[in-house]
Amino acid sequence: MTTPQATQDVEDVRAAIAAAKLTRIYYFFPHAVQDMQRNSPLGWYSPGLLDAAGPFRLISAMPMDVREPHSSVTDVLVNRLGGITWPTLIPIQIDSFAAALDLLAAVFCVCVTTDPDVALVTDQIFAGRRTPVLHISSVGAPGRKPLAGVTAEVIAEYVRQVLDSLSARGEGKDFVKATRAMLTQAPRRKPKKHYLCVGHHNVTAPNELALAAFGYKFTRERAISRPIQELDGDPTKRYVTAICTSTDAILAERDQLLSAKVPGLVDHRLILAVASTYWGHFRQWRQLARSVDATDRHEFRRALASVIQAQTYFQQIQFDEDHEPVISRYQRMLSSMWATDLNALTAALGLMSSATLCPVVRLEPRLNQVRGDVIALAHCIRAQVGTHHAWKVARLTERLGAKARSLVNEEFLKRIDAPEKACIEGIKLVTDLPLELMPSNGIPIGLRFDTSRLSPFPGNLFWGTNMAPPVHLPVSAFHNVLIIRSFSDDDPIRCVLEQALETFAGGGFTHVKYRFVDVSTEAEFIETIQAFDGAVMIFDGHGRYDTDLGMGSLVVGGAPLDMWALKRKCQLPPVVMFSACDTQPIDGSHSSVATAALACGARAVLATMFPVNAKDSALMLARTLYRLDAFLPFAVKIFPMLTWRHVVSGMLRMSHTTESARSLDKRAHLGLTEGAFRRIQLVANNTINSWNPAWHRKWIEAIAAEAQRTPGEIEALLVKHVGLTESMRYVQLGIPERIYITP
């Protein structure tokens, strides 16, 4: 039963969110109507986003709510971690700008422009508005504030103008009175000096932006990148040191701010980012070079390789006999393209970092060398031929993880491997590489941490997903589950999920109500989604992946369904889960089914990186629904901040321990009884559900005790006999950590 205090807590949160909608500052970045044929060929960013990247970085450090400059830094951080206040930065085509302003009906609107024509149209849109709108622009004109001079004080002055305008018209009297009282009673925070030396480089800019957003200013500067003639020793070390220094600065500041708060408020320990391009470039860069005229082929191939096969944060340049740099026109062109894309990536990472004061660790691009190992593992799993197949998969998985670790700098590994402070922590991956499989302290990252991933490619989708605001959903929203099924009547796995759910539910779940809807056409698929108003959707069917084209699709009515074609036809619910093969293929994800689901409005997607076993996949999803029914109503009252990512992460860990123990007993002949399995799983479930970071060690100790072996022996046997479990074939995509579950 919900206590009066719990009811009051919920009402307080609702009131805070409602208030934040009024006091939020909306930052718009209008740009010209986009021609997607002009997207950058390496990162697939549209021209409008590339132009907005610089201003975007500047605005990320500005107040995102009128109350923030007058609140303690701790309160600002706690409100952002709880998703109550949040940065709202919106790139938008100029032809949609006026309609967006009317639709939002926001009180405080700031507009940032960089194009003369767009700035002129923006002024015309603002001319008829009663409430002032602040126009910040790099194009000078009366009524516009210069972009180079924007500060928190400029924003504060604009807030006062809006309140004066509302007061003069007699509108929103209570709101104006309360806001003015808050602004006058609590003085504005003064910036504090920070010891960090600003590096003026993409690799540290997100962390510097985060500290600036939380009230710090810097008085020391030293460029990380040096002129060619000044390079000495190991230049990579200078970049790594700067990244680690800025990372440690954020961690220290965050720990100090949250020292008196409840553990579990932090969303990520780290954001691990790897710059990347379209998978096809890695596969086919030699073929691309052959398409160029023979006289230029060698230069083009070398220039393309300098981007595709980059080893570190800077490009190696060749010199002639007179010690002059030799830079071909192709190298200049591709380097310029890549630098522009990296600037856009940095802007998005800056928003991620400054949103909740979370450090970004830019890993070296040499990590892309694991792509060959990724392809080898994918081919082995898809082939499913030959003897000792499970053993081969285990070896290839281990090799992939070891290769990835060998390509990550030791200084970065120290911060990834550092012990948890109080509870299971989060990690955000910004990459299209399966870093979930890289081990940390003997556990795959995807299992050790609450892990979610965003691919930086395609660039526009990465930006759009990254900027989506948090969603607060009551626990009851997760009790209505839609299962869209598409199998032929004689398909042997058609009823596997239904049977698994009946096994778990027994006489029926207490809270969760699930419904199967069979579809055989795209029209039925769309109609079913449009009629659904719940939070969770599952697709139960077949998935296809064309390795040559790099395209993924669902099979509906025996025919491939292109999810990307649904983008303007339907809106997917916040949570989407796939019981289908290769919905986020490990060896190519730019046009996967899961990526398309994000483009169609989903916030969190649980996808498969490989072909999956129908029975195992069904059991996992049935277990997920059981978790929603039995665990969620209890957990939402206990944990200080419960997100969808944590709910799914716990389920994946429990599934992993179940499958691993069974596989280990079968292959290593441990002789465990059913009673032993139940006792082992009870230890695992209790430690996992209590957010205990020692869950893996305690689980191994439980197996050792039941098998009368030492924990060291069990660990060695797990490495030898258990490689890629079914739960490790799944990946959480999108922003599941921004789906907050309330009582």
N, C-alpha and C positions, 0 to 999 in steps of 0.2 A: 504494500500500500504506500502511496506517496505521502510523505509527511508534510505538515503545513510549511515547514522551513524549506523543503525541496520545492514546493509549489511557489513559494515566494522567490526562491532563487531563479526559477524558470521565468517568472514574470519580470524579475530584474533584468535578466539577459534580453528578453524580448523588448523591454523598454529601452535598453541601451542600444540595441540594433535599430530600433525605430528612430531614436534620437540621432544616431549616426547618419541616417539617410538625409536628414535635414542639414547637418553640420558638415557633411562630406564636401570636399572640394573636387570638382570634376575638371580634369585636364584633357582638352581635346587637341588633336593634332590633325587638322584637316589637310588633305592633299588632293592633287588632281585625280580625275577619273583614271583608273589604272588599266593599262593594257598588259595582261598577264603574259603576252608573248615577249615582253621586255623584262621579265624576271631575270635576276642574275643567274647565270648558268651553273655556278658552283653551289650556291646556297639556296637558290630559288626564293629570293626576297624580291618583292615588288619595288619599283622605284620610289613610291611614296614612303615605304618603311625605311628604305635606305636613307632617304633625305631626313626622316624624322629621328634617326638614331642619335645624332649629336644633341639636339634639344631634349630628347627623351632622357638621356643620361643626366643632363642638367636638372630637369624637373624632378627626377627620382629623389633628389635630396630635399625637395620642398615639402612643406606641411601638407598632409593629405586630409586633414580635418581642421576646422577652425579652432578646435580646442587644444590641438597638440602643442602649439608653441607655449601655451599657458599651463601645461600639465607636466608632471614629473616624467623623466625619461622612462622610468620603470612602468608608470601607468600607460604611456604610449606603447611600450613593448608588449605589455600584458594584453592590452586591447587588440593589438594587431595579431598576436599569437592566438587569441580567441576568436579571430575573424570578425570582431565587432566593428573596428575601423580597418580600412584597407585602401591601399593606393588605387586610384581610379584614373588610369591613363588610357585614352581611347584614340588610336589612329582611325580616321574616318574619311571617306571620299567626300569631297566638297558638295556633291549633288545630294548627299544624304544628311548633311550637317544640320540644316534648319529643322528638318523633321525630327532628328535625334534630340535637339534642344527642346522642342515642344513635347516630345514623348517623355523625356526624363523629368521635365518641369523642375529642374534642380535650382537651388537657391544660389549656389556659388559655382560659377563656370569660368574657367580660364582657357583661353585658346592660344595655341602656339603655331605660328606659320613661318615658312621659309621661302615660299614662292610668291613672287609679286602678284600674279594673277589670282592665286588662291587668297592672298591677303586682302586684295581689293574686294572680292566676292564676300569674304568674311565680314569686312566692314559694312557692306550692304545688308547682310543678314542681321547684324547687330543694330543697325540704324533704327529699326522699328521696335526694339525690345524695351520694356519698361524698367526691368531690373538690370543694372549695369553688368556687363560682361568684360572681363579683362582680356585685352588682346596684346599678346607678347609676340614680337616678330623680329626677324633679322632684316626685314625690309622697313626702313624708316618711313614714318608718315605721322601726321597729327592724330592723336588719340591712341597711338600704339606705344607700348613700353618696349625698349630695346632688349632683345634676347640676351645680349652679353651682360646686361646689368641687372638681370632678375635675381632677387634675393628674397629671403623670408619676410623682410620688411615690406617689400613691394606687395607681396601677397597679403600681409596684415593690413596694409593701407586699403587694398581693394575690399577686404572683408568689412572694414569700417564704412566704406562707400555704399556697399550693399545694404547694410543695416540702416544707414541714414536714409537711403532711398525707400526702404520698406516703411520706416517710421514716418517719413513725410507723407506717404500715401495711406497711412493708417492700416497697413496690412500686417498680419502675423504679430500682433502686439505682444502676446505672451512669449513667442519665440524670440523676438527682438529684445525684450526686456531680460529674459533669462540669459541670452547670449551676451549681451552687453555687460550684465552683472558678472558673468564668468570672466570676460576679457579684462574688466577693470579690477576685480578683486584679486585675481591671480596674475602677477606680473609675468611678462614674457621671459622665458628662459634665456639666459645669455649663453652664447657658444663657449665651449671649453676647448682649451688647447690640447692637442694630442701629440704624443712624441713621434708618431709614425711619419716616416719620410715618404712623401708622395713620389711615386715612380713614373708617372706619366706614361703608362703602358696598359694595353688591354688586359694583361694577365692579373694586374692588381686593381684596376679601376673599379670593379664591382665592390670590393671590400672597402675601398676608400669612399665610394658613394654611400655605402651603408653607414659608416661612422659619421659622415657628414649629415646624413638623414636623421641621425639620433643626437645631433647637437654638438658635433666636434668640428673644429677647424684646425687646419694644418699650417705650420709655419716653416716646415723644412721640406725641401724639394731636391730630388736628385734623379735624373732620368736613368731608368734601368738600361735602356738601349743606348749603346755608345757608338760613336763614329767608327767606321771600319778600321782606321789606323790605330785606334785606342784599344782594340781587343787584345786582351792578354789572359793567359791561363785558360780556365774553363769558363767561357761566357755563360753556359747554361746554368752554372751554379749561382750566378748572380740573380737570374730570374727565379730559380727555385727558392733562394733565400728570401727574396722580396715577397713571393707568394706566401711562404710560411710565416714571415713576420707579420704581414697584414692579417693572415688567418688567426694567428695567436692573439693579435690585438683585439679582434672581434670576440673571440672565445673568452678572453679575460674580462672584457667589458660586459658581455652577456651574463657571465657567471656572477659578477658583482651586482648587476641589476636585479637578477632573479634569486639572489642568495636567500632571501626571506620568503620566497614563494614556494608553492607546492611543486614537488618534482613532477615532471611529465608535461610541463608547459612548452618546452622547446619542440619545434616542429622537425628540424633536421640538425644533426650534429654538423654535417658538412654538405655542401653542394659540390659534387664531383663533375667536372665538365671536360669534354673532349671536343675540340673543333673538328668538324667533319663535313663531307660533301656527299653528293649522290652516290649510292653504292655502285651504280654502273660505271662511274669514273674509275673506281678502284679496279673493277673487273676488266674494263675495256680501254684503258688509257692508251695502250699501244695501238689498238685499232683506230682510236681517235686520231692519233698522230699520222696514221697512214692516209687519212682523208685530206691531209694538207698537201699542197703542191710539193713535189719532190725536192725542189731547191730550198724549201723552208722546213722540211720535215724534221731534220736533226735539231734545229733550234726550237721548234715547237715542242718536240718530244721532251727535250731537256727542260723547257720551261714548265710544261705540264707536270713532269715528274717532280719538280721542285715544290709543287703544291700537293700533289697526290701522295708523294712519298716523303713528305716533310718529317724530319726527325725531332726538331725542337721548335722553340718559339721564334726563331729568326731564320732567315734564308741564307744559305751559303752562296757566296758570290765568287766567281772565278776572276783572276787577274791576268792581264797580258804581261809580256816581257818588260814593259815599262811600268809595271805595278799599278796600272790603271784598271778599274773594274770593267769587266766585260758583261754588259747587260743587253740582251737582244730585245727587239721590239716586242716579241712574244712574251718574254719574261716580264717586261714592264707592264704589258697589258694584263696578264694573268695575275701578277702580283698586286696590281691596282684593284682588280676585281675581288681578289681574295681579301685584301685589306679592308675594302668597303664592307664585305660580308662579315668579317670579324668585328668590325665596328658595330654592326647591327646585333651580332651575337652578344657582344659586351653590354650593349644597352639593355637587352633582355635579361642578362645575368645580373646587371646592376639593379634592376627592379626586383628580381628574386631575392637578392642579398639585402637590399634596403628595406624590403617589406617587413622582415622579421629579424633583422640583424643576424643573418646567417652567413658564415664565410664561404666564399667560392674558391675552390682549389682547381685551377686550370691544369689538368694533366698534360704531359707532353704529347704532341701529335704522333710520336712514334708508336703509341699504343695501337694505332690503326694497323700495325703489323700482325695483330692477332686475327685479322680477317681470314687469312689462309687456314688457320686452325679452326675458325668458326665454320668455314665451308666444309672442311673435312669431317667435323662432327655432324653437321647437318646431313651430308651425303650418307654417312654411316647409318644414321638413324632412319633416314627415308628408305634406304636400300633394304634393311631388315633381312639380310641374307647371310649365309655362312654360319660356321660353328662359333660358339662362344661370343655371340653377338652382344650380350649384356656386358661381358668382360671388356670387349673392344670399346663399347660406349663409355664405360667407366674410365678406361685408360685415356681416351680422347678428351673426356671432360676434365680429368686431372691435368692433362697436358695443357689444355686451353687455360685453365686457372693459373697454372704455374707460369705459363708464358706471359699472361697478363701481369702478374705480380713482378716478373722480371723486367717489365717495361715501365713500371711505375717507380719513380725516384724514392729512395729509402726515406727521405725526409717526409714525403707525403704518406708513405706506409706507416710511419710512426704515428701520425695523427689519425689515420684510418683505424689502426690496430689498437689505439689507446683504450684502456678499460673503461667501461661505462661507469658513470658516477652514481646513479641510483636505480635506473630502470632501462629497459630496452629503448634504444634511441632510434632516430630516423636518419636516413641517408637519401638525398635526392640525386639522381643521376641525370645528367644532361648529355646524352650520347645515343648513338644508334648501335653501340657495341653492347653485348650481353655481360656487362660488368657484374650483374647479379651472381654470375658463376665464379667470380674471382674469390678465392678464400681470404678470410681475415680471421686470425687466431684459430685456424683450423675449421672455420665454418664459412660456407658461401655467404657473400655479402647480402644476397637476397633473403637469407634466412636469419643471419645474425642481427640485422637491422630491420626496422620497418622501412621497406625500400619501395620507391616509385621512380618511374623514369619518364622523361620527356626527350624526344628526339629533336635535335636542332635543325632537322631537315624534314619536310620543306620549311623554309624560313618563315613564311607568312603564317602557317599553321602553328609553328612553335610560338611565335609572338602572340597569336590569338588565344591559344590555350593558356599560356603563361599569364596573360592579363585578365583572365576570367576571375571574377570576384568569388569569395567564399560563399558556400551554400549552407544554411542551417536548416536541418530537417528533423522533425520529431521522430522518435523511435517508431512510432506507428506507421510512418511512411515506408519503412522497410518490411512491413508485414504484408504488403500487397505485391506479389511477385508475378510477373508475366513471363511465361515460357513459350516462345515461338518455336514451333517444331516443323521441320520439313524433311520428311523421309518418304520413300515409296512404301506402299503397303506391305511389300514382301521384304523390306530391308531387315536383316536380322538384328540390328541394333536400334530399331525404331522405338522400342519400349524400355530400353535399358535405364534411362534416366527416370522414367515414371516408376519402374520397379524399385530403383534405389531410393526414391523418395518415400515410397510406401513402406520400405524396410525401416527407414529412419523415423518416419512419422508414426508408424504403428497405427493407432486409432485416429491419428490426425494431430497436427501441431496445435499447440495451445494458442499461439498468436498468429503465426504466418499462414496466409491463405495464398496458395499458388494455383495458377490456372494454365493449362496447356491449350494452345491455339494452333491447329495445323494449317499451314499455308502452302500453296503450290504455285503462286504467281507473285510477281513484284507488287501488283496492285493489292493483293490480299496482305502482303507483308506491310505495306505502308498503311493500309486501313487499320490493321491491328494495332500498330504503334500509335496512330493518331487517336484511337479510342481509349488509350491507356493513360491514366493519370497518376500512377504510382512511381516509385523511385528506382525500382530494380527490374531489369529485363535480362532474360537469358535466351540465347539462341542455341537450340539443340538441333544439330544437323551436320552436314559435311562441309569442309572447307577445302579449297583448292589453292595451290600456289604454283604459278608458272615461273620456274627458275630462269628461263631465258628472258622473259619480259620483266621479271621482278614484280608481277602483278598478283594480287590475292583476290579471291572472291568467295562468297558463300554459294552453296548449291541450294536453290529453291525450285522445287518442282522438277528436279533433274537438270536444270539449266543454271549456268553461272549468274549470280546476281552481283552487279557492280555497285558496291556500297557508295562509291564516290558519286554515282548518279543520283543518289537519294538526298544529296546535300540540301537542295532547295525544295524537296518534296515532303520531308517530315523532320521532326525534331525528336531525337532519341532522349530517353530519360537520363537522369544524372549518372546512374550506375548501369553498366552493360557488362555482361559476362558471356563468354563464348565456350560452348561445349562442342568444339569443332577443331579440326586440324589446321595448323599453320596460319592462325589468324594474325600473328605478328612474327613472321618467319625470322629465325635467328640470322640468316644469311642475306637479308635484304628487306628493309621495312618501309621504304619511302612511299609505297602505294599499297600498304597492307590493309586488310579488313579493319583491324583495330585502329589504325591511323585514320581511316575514313570515318570510323565511329566517332572519333574526337571532332572531326570536321562537321559531323552531323549533330553536334551539340552535347555529346556525352562528356562528363567531367572525369569519370574514372572508368577504365576499361580493364577487365581481367582477361588477358589474351594468352594464346598458346604459341610458343616459339618453335614447336615441332609437331609432327603428327602425334596424336595422343590415343591411348587405348580407351575405347568407348566405355568399358566397365569402370576403369579407374577414374576417368573423367566424370562419369555419372556419380560415383561415390563421393568425389571431392565436392561437386556442386550440391549434392544432397547434404553433405556435412556442413556446407556453407549455410544452407537454409535452416538446418538444425541449430547452427550457431546464432542465426538471427532470431530464432524462436526462443532458445533457452538462455543464451549468454547475453544478448544485447540488452534486454530490459534490466538485467542485473548490473551489467558493466556501466551503463549510462549514468547510474546513480553513484558509482564508486570512483571512476576515474575523473581527474580534474578537467581533462579535455579529450573526449573520445571522437576519433575520426574514422572514416571508412577504411583508410589505409591500415590502421591498427587492427580493425576487425578482421580484414582479409589476411594480414600478415600472421596473426595468431592461428588462423585456420590452416594456412600453408605450413606453418611449423608443426602443428599437430598431425597433419597428414604426412609430412616428411618423417616424423618420428615413428608413426605407425608402419608406414611402408618400409622404412629402413630396418626396423627391428625384425619384421617378417622376412625380408630378403636376407638379412644377416644370418638369421637362424637357419634358413633353408640352405644357403651356400656355404656357411662355415660350420654347419652341423652343431649348433649350440645345445640342442635338445630342450628348448624352452617349452613349457606347458601353456595351455590357454590361460590358466591362472596367473602364470608369470607374465604373459603379455598384458593382461589387464592391470597388474600391479605396476609394470613398467610404464604403461600409458597413463596411468593415474598420476604418477610422478611428473611425467612430461606435461600433461594437461594442467595440473595445478601450478607448476612453475611458469608455464607459458602464459596462462590466463591471469596470473598475478603480476605480469610484466617484469618477471625476475630475469635479469641478464645472465644469470648462471644456469638457465634452463638446460643448455646443451650438456654442460658438465654433469649436472645432477641426473640427466637422462642416461648418460653413459655409465655413471656409477650404478644406476638402477639395473641396467643390463648386466654389468659386471657382477653385481651381487647375485642376480638370479642365475647367471651362467657359471658362477664360481670361477671367474677370471679376474684379472686386474683391469682397471680402466685403461691402462696403456695398451694392453692386448686388444681390448675392444676397439680402441681408436684405430689401431693398425689394421684390424679386420674390416672395419668400415671403409677405410681407404682402399683396401684390396677388393672387396666384394660389392660395395654399394657405391655406385657412381651417380648417375643422373636419375633421381627419383621423379615420380610423376609431378609432385609439387614444384620441383625445380624447372619443369617445362613451362610454367606459367610466369607471367610478368604483369606487374601493375603499371599501367600507363596513364598519363594525364596528371591530374592533380587530386588524387583521392584524399590527400592530407588536408584539403580545403573543403571537404564535405564533413561538416560538424553534425554530430548526432546529439540531440537534446532529449530530455525525458518527455 
